[in-house]
Amino acid sequence: MTLRLGDVAPDFTQQSSAGEISFHAWAGEQWVVLFSHPADFTPVCTTELGKTAKLAEEFKKRNVKPLAVSVDTLQSHVAWINDINETQNTSVNFPILADADRKVAELYDMIHPNSLANLTVRSVFIIDPAKKIRLTLTYPASTGRNFNEILRVIDSLQLTDHHKVATPADWVDGDDVVIIPSLQDADEIAQRFPKGYKAIRPYLRLTPQPNR
């Protein structure tokens, strides 16, 4: 199944380390980062789940719920969590889906046979409160994810949802933003951006970031 930006994220019911999860109901009115792992008790995955746990407050202040998934069993997840907590000096505080039947992996096309025959690659889906897919990323098994980038994208999505702006290359929260080219009404621009803007080109207008 090919999932594209703007598609409704497929619903599912699956067991997890925190009990059975019916995805849409569990997500509620929050954003979700759904991310897959090749296997339990593997080094890169252990660091990634530890990092996710350490970022709990960052996700919380953005109204985001992390949800991990791999095709290993629930019993394996429970044992692995102990290793993650011990080696990463943290406490896993989010569910890990036990997708042994590959239901979620197949719904979200997380198994890429030319990369890993039977295991999930490192897929990332950022899903908004309307259950729409807003970002997809796919990493190879050998490369751990950059969680600062995941948080940066969430910041951008949440900002641009509420203001007529876009975020330029390497933008981070607090940097100048771009007024979208379709906004041309001078009165609306003055009302929306009271700090003014710098027009580098007619289509490239930088303004201080509005309040999120």
C-alpha positions as a LaTeX table, in Angstrom:
\begin{tabular}{lrrr}
\hline
Residue & $x$ (\AA) & $y$ (\AA) & $z$ (\AA) \\
\hline
Met1 & 0.00 & 0.00 & 0.00 \\
Thr2 & 1.42 & 3.36 & $-1.02$ \\
Leu3 & 0.76 & 6.10 & 1.52 \\
Arg4 & 1.15 & 9.71 & 0.48 \\
Leu5 & 1.14 & 13.02 & 2.28 \\
Gly6 & $-2.41$ & 14.03 & 3.11 \\
Asp7 & $-3.74$ & 10.46 & 3.19 \\
Val8 & $-5.62$ & 9.31 & 6.25 \\
Ala9 & $-3.30$ & 7.10 & 8.30 \\
Pro10 & $-4.71$ & 3.54 & 8.26 \\
Asp11 & $-6.41$ & 2.48 & 11.46 \\
Phe12 & $-5.51$ & $-0.80$ & 13.18 \\
Thr13 & $-5.79$ & $-2.69$ & 16.43 \\
Gln14 & $-2.60$ & $-4.32$ & 17.69 \\
Gln15 & $-1.05$ & $-5.49$ & 20.95 \\
Ser16 & 1.69 & $-3.38$ & 22.49 \\
Ser17 & 3.92 & $-3.14$ & 25.53 \\
Ala18 & 1.21 & $-0.88$ & 27.03 \\
Gly19 & $-1.75$ & $-3.14$ & 26.17 \\
Glu20 & $-4.00$ & $-3.35$ & 23.13 \\
Ile21 & $-4.04$ & $-0.22$ & 20.99 \\
Ser22 & $-6.79$ & 0.82 & 18.59 \\
Phe23 & $-4.77$ & 3.39 & 16.74 \\
His24 & $-7.22$ & 6.18 & 15.87 \\
Ala25 & $-8.88$ & 6.02 & 19.29 \\
Trp26 & $-5.50$ & 5.92 & 21.04 \\
Ala27 & $-4.23$ & 8.91 & 19.06 \\
Gly28 & $-7.25$ & 11.00 & 20.01 \\
Glu29 & $-6.72$ & 14.70 & 19.35 \\
Gln30 & $-2.94$ & 14.50 & 19.46 \\
Trp31 & $-0.16$ & 14.29 & 16.90 \\
Val32 & 1.58 & 10.93 & 16.54 \\
Val33 & 5.08 & 9.89 & 15.52 \\
Leu34 & 4.77 & 6.28 & 14.34 \\
Phe35 & 8.22 & 4.78 & 13.77 \\
Ser36 & 9.40 & 1.27 & 13.00 \\
His37 & 12.46 & $-0.72$ & 14.00 \\
Pro38 & 14.11 & $-3.70$ & 12.29 \\
Ala39 & 14.37 & $-5.85$ & 15.41 \\
Asp40 & 14.56 & $-5.96$ & 19.19 \\
Phe41 & 17.93 & $-6.27$ & 20.96 \\
Thr42 & 19.76 & $-4.45$ & 18.18 \\
Pro43 & 22.19 & $-1.62$ & 18.94 \\
Val44 & 20.87 & 1.26 & 16.83 \\
Cys45 & 17.25 & 0.58 & 17.77 \\
Thr46 & 18.18 & 0.53 & 21.44 \\
Thr47 & 19.70 & 4.00 & 21.20 \\
Glu48 & 16.72 & 5.31 & 19.24 \\
Leu49 & 14.11 & 4.15 & 21.73 \\
Gly50 & 16.24 & 5.47 & 24.57 \\
Lys51 & 16.43 & 8.85 & 22.85 \\
Thr52 & 12.66 & 8.88 & 22.33 \\
Ala53 & 12.11 & 8.22 & 26.02 \\
Lys54 & 14.48 & 11.04 & 26.98 \\
Leu55 & 12.55 & 13.43 & 24.74 \\
Ala56 & 9.25 & 12.76 & 26.52 \\
Glu57 & 8.83 & 16.37 & 27.67 \\
Glu58 & 9.65 & 17.72 & 24.21 \\
Phe59 & 6.99 & 15.53 & 22.65 \\
Lys60 & 4.49 & 16.37 & 25.39 \\
Lys61 & 4.78 & 20.14 & 24.94 \\
Arg62 & 4.11 & 19.66 & 21.23 \\
Asn63 & 1.03 & 17.46 & 21.94 \\
Val64 & 2.74 & 14.46 & 20.33 \\
Lys65 & 2.51 & 10.76 & 21.21 \\
Pro66 & 5.36 & 8.49 & 20.05 \\
Leu67 & 4.46 & 4.95 & 18.98 \\
Ala68 & 7.15 & 2.43 & 18.01 \\
Val69 & 6.64 & $-0.82$ & 16.10 \\
Ser70 & 8.66 & $-3.87$ & 15.15 \\
Val71 & 7.74 & $-7.36$ & 14.03 \\
Asp72 & 9.01 & $-9.00$ & 17.22 \\
Thr73 & 6.74 & $-10.43$ & 19.90 \\
Leu74 & 5.32 & $-8.75$ & 22.97 \\
Gln75 & 7.45 & $-10.96$ & 25.24 \\
Ser76 & 10.55 & $-9.86$ & 23.35 \\
His77 & 9.56 & $-6.18$ & 23.68 \\
Val78 & 9.07 & $-6.47$ & 27.43 \\
Ala79 & 12.51 & $-8.03$ & 27.89 \\
Trp80 & 14.13 & $-5.52$ & 25.55 \\
Ile81 & 12.66 & $-2.53$ & 27.39 \\
Asn82 & 14.68 & $-3.55$ & 30.44 \\
Asp83 & 17.85 & $-3.40$ & 28.35 \\
Ile84 & 16.90 & $-0.02$ & 26.89 \\
Asn85 & 16.24 & 1.45 & 30.31 \\
Glu86 & 19.50 & 0.13 & 31.73 \\
Thr87 & 21.86 & 0.90 & 28.86 \\
Gln88 & 20.35 & 4.29 & 27.93 \\
Asn89 & 19.75 & 5.47 & 31.50 \\
Thr90 & 16.08 & 6.21 & 30.91 \\
Ser91 & 12.61 & 4.73 & 31.27 \\
Val92 & 10.64 & 3.80 & 28.16 \\
Asn93 & 7.39 & 5.71 & 28.54 \\
Phe94 & 5.60 & 5.03 & 25.25 \\
Pro95 & 4.16 & 1.88 & 23.64 \\
Ile96 & 6.00 & $-0.49$ & 21.32 \\
Leu97 & 3.63 & $-2.35$ & 19.01 \\
Ala98 & 4.17 & $-6.11$ & 18.85 \\
Asp99 & 3.58 & $-6.61$ & 15.13 \\
Ala100 & 4.53 & $-10.28$ & 14.83 \\
Asp101 & 1.76 & $-10.83$ & 12.26 \\
Arg102 & 3.07 & $-7.83$ & 10.26 \\
Lys103 & $-0.36$ & $-6.23$ & 10.12 \\
Val104 & 0.90 & $-2.71$ & 10.80 \\
Ala105 & 4.09 & $-3.21$ & 8.79 \\
Glu106 & 2.07 & $-4.16$ & 5.72 \\
Leu107 & $-0.52$ & $-1.39$ & 6.17 \\
Tyr108 & 2.28 & 1.18 & 6.27 \\
Asp109 & 4.61 & $-0.52$ & 3.74 \\
Met110 & 7.42 & $-0.81$ & 6.28 \\
Ile111 & 8.98 & $-3.95$ & 4.82 \\
His112 & 11.23 & $-3.26$ & 1.83 \\
Pro113 & 12.41 & $-6.66$ & 0.54 \\
Asn114 & 15.35 & $-5.26$ & $-1.41$ \\
Ser115 & 16.69 & $-3.75$ & 1.82 \\
Leu116 & 15.57 & $-6.15$ & 4.55 \\
Ala117 & 13.68 & $-9.24$ & 3.47 \\
Asn118 & 11.57 & $-9.91$ & 6.56 \\
Leu119 & 12.10 & $-6.96$ & 8.90 \\
Thr120 & 10.87 & $-3.39$ & 8.93 \\
Val121 & 13.12 & $-0.58$ & 7.76 \\
Arg122 & 13.33 & 2.62 & 9.83 \\
Ser123 & 10.09 & 4.27 & 8.70 \\
Val124 & 8.72 & 7.47 & 10.24 \\
Phe125 & 5.20 & 8.82 & 9.88 \\
Ile126 & 4.14 & 12.10 & 11.44 \\
Ile127 & 0.36 & 12.09 & 11.74 \\
Asp128 & $-1.76$ & 15.08 & 12.75 \\
Pro129 & $-4.87$ & 15.16 & 14.97 \\
Ala130 & $-7.09$ & 14.77 & 11.88 \\
Lys131 & $-5.26$ & 11.45 & 11.29 \\
Lys132 & $-3.65$ & 12.83 & 8.13 \\
Ile133 & $-0.10$ & 11.81 & 7.23 \\
Arg134 & 2.02 & 14.95 & 7.21 \\
Leu135 & 5.53 & 13.54 & 6.79 \\
Thr136 & 7.17 & 10.28 & 5.78 \\
Leu137 & 10.83 & 9.35 & 6.18 \\
Thr138 & 12.61 & 6.08 & 5.46 \\
Tyr139 & 16.06 & 5.28 & 6.80 \\
Pro140 & 18.18 & 2.18 & 6.18 \\
Ala141 & 18.75 & $-0.19$ & 9.07 \\
Ser142 & 22.36 & 0.97 & 9.43 \\
Thr143 & 21.45 & 4.63 & 10.09 \\
Gly144 & 19.85 & 5.88 & 13.28 \\
Arg145 & 17.29 & 8.64 & 13.01 \\
Asn146 & 17.93 & 12.31 & 13.81 \\
Phe147 & 15.29 & 13.11 & 16.43 \\
Asn148 & 16.15 & 16.79 & 16.38 \\
Glu149 & 14.96 & 16.77 & 12.75 \\
Ile150 & 11.73 & 15.02 & 13.72 \\
Leu151 & 11.03 & 17.68 & 16.36 \\
Arg152 & 12.00 & 20.42 & 13.89 \\
Val153 & 9.49 & 19.16 & 11.32 \\
Ile154 & 6.74 & 18.97 & 13.94 \\
Asp155 & 7.51 & 22.58 & 14.93 \\
Ser156 & 7.30 & 23.62 & 11.28 \\
Leu157 & 4.05 & 21.78 & 10.64 \\
Gln158 & 2.37 & 23.19 & 13.73 \\
Leu159 & 3.53 & 26.71 & 12.94 \\
Thr160 & 2.58 & 26.68 & 9.27 \\
Asp161 & $-0.83$ & 25.17 & 10.03 \\
His162 & $-1.76$ & 28.36 & 11.89 \\
His163 & 0.08 & 31.08 & 9.96 \\
Lys164 & 0.48 & 31.85 & 6.26 \\
Val165 & 4.18 & 31.10 & 6.31 \\
Ala166 & 6.65 & 28.43 & 5.26 \\
Thr167 & 9.96 & 27.55 & 6.89 \\
Pro168 & 13.22 & 27.93 & 4.91 \\
Ala169 & 16.22 & 25.61 & 4.72 \\
Asp170 & 17.73 & 24.69 & 8.10 \\
Trp171 & 15.02 & 26.62 & 9.94 \\
Val172 & 14.63 & 25.94 & 13.65 \\
Asp173 & 12.03 & 27.29 & 16.04 \\
Gly174 & 12.57 & 31.03 & 16.51 \\
Asp175 & 14.25 & 31.72 & 13.17 \\
Asp176 & 12.77 & 33.99 & 10.50 \\
Val177 & 10.13 & 32.43 & 8.28 \\
Val178 & 8.91 & 32.99 & 4.72 \\
Ile179 & 5.60 & 34.66 & 3.89 \\
Ile180 & 3.84 & 32.37 & 1.42 \\
Pro181 & 3.84 & 33.81 & $-2.14$ \\
Ser182 & 0.05 & 33.55 & $-2.50$ \\
Leu183 & $-0.43$ & 36.14 & 0.26 \\
Gln184 & $-0.38$ & 39.48 & $-1.53$ \\
Asp185 & $-2.96$ & 41.66 & 0.25 \\
Ala186 & $-0.99$ & 44.50 & 1.89 \\
Asp187 & $-3.51$ & 45.04 & 4.71 \\
Glu188 & $-3.56$ & 41.36 & 5.60 \\
Ile189 & 0.22 & 41.19 & 5.52 \\
Ala190 & 0.45 & 44.19 & 7.88 \\
Gln191 & $-2.10$ & 42.62 & 10.22 \\
Arg192 & $-0.49$ & 39.20 & 10.23 \\
Phe193 & 3.12 & 40.36 & 10.43 \\
Pro194 & 3.27 & 43.55 & 12.54 \\
Lys195 & 7.06 & 43.32 & 12.79 \\
Gly196 & 7.29 & 43.79 & 9.04 \\
Tyr197 & 9.28 & 41.79 & 6.53 \\
Lys198 & 12.33 & 41.93 & 4.29 \\
Ala199 & 11.68 & 41.36 & 0.58 \\
Ile200 & 14.78 & 39.77 & $-0.93$ \\
Arg201 & 12.75 & 39.07 & $-4.06$ \\
Pro202 & 9.02 & 39.66 & $-4.64$ \\
Tyr203 & 8.47 & 35.94 & $-3.98$ \\
Leu204 & 11.00 & 35.68 & $-1.11$ \\
Arg205 & 9.87 & 37.70 & 1.90 \\
Leu206 & 11.39 & 36.97 & 5.31 \\
Thr207 & 9.63 & 37.91 & 8.54 \\
Pro208 & 10.19 & 37.18 & 12.23 \\
Gln209 & 8.46 & 34.00 & 13.32 \\
Pro210 & 4.91 & 34.60 & 14.59 \\
Asn211 & 3.95 & 33.22 & 17.97 \\
Arg212 & 3.06 & 29.53 & 17.74 \\
\hline
\end{tabular}
